[in-house]
């Protein structure tokens, strides 16, 4: 019998978007990336790009990484798997600096003191900074490459820019998005409101949440209720994985039977949902 997924140490700087009981930062376990790093000189934006050999334009996926960055766990491997299905996949690097020092241990006064640089770091990455990287550079580049329809996929923190992108849809090419253990609480950390943005979105969402994630992203939660009056709601999916903790898709240990089971299921349902966005 497999053990339940264990909670891991998460740097407290990450808890503004991750749950305190989450899978922590992990490497890629020696996985060899199939894509390449592309630098857009205009905008000085680095992206991880995977382009199928026979891709001549059409459907594409823009991936928004978690708070640990583009090399977090299986993130690039998942990009490669989507590209193997025939999609152009691009993942912009939203920041190049690291999370501030963890303050998991020590007296409360020390934790509060170290909270200051964490909040400062997080707020350096507000939409007003990262938004133009996506709307003025990443998406136009994908369109130049021949993308006619772009789906969004995000992990954790990546839900924050995904909500903005879908609400604005400046180029009119965005078809919807998949949130893999997405985080809505980033908006609170930024002192911003997600409600007017969620109200503006008219494209379908899939949100896959863990048992430990906040109720607002779970079935019947705030996001679900915000979409119920919309015409796109019949295509939306809100699915709960009650045995999982935050971060299982790209950072959970696949040696654990329960994590492997729910990882496989999440990959299957998210793949089918992405495909439906391109129909």
PyMOL commands that set and color helices and strands:
alter all, ss='L'
color gray80, all
select helices_A, chain A and resi 12-16+75-83+108-123+127-144+158-168+186-189+195-200+215-217+222-228+231-235+248-251+257-277
alter helices_A, ss='H'
color red, helices_A
select strands_A, chain A and resi 36-40+45-50+58-64+88-92+147-156+174-182+204-210+237-241
alter strands_A, ss='S'
color yellow, strands_A
deselect
rebuild
show_as cartoon
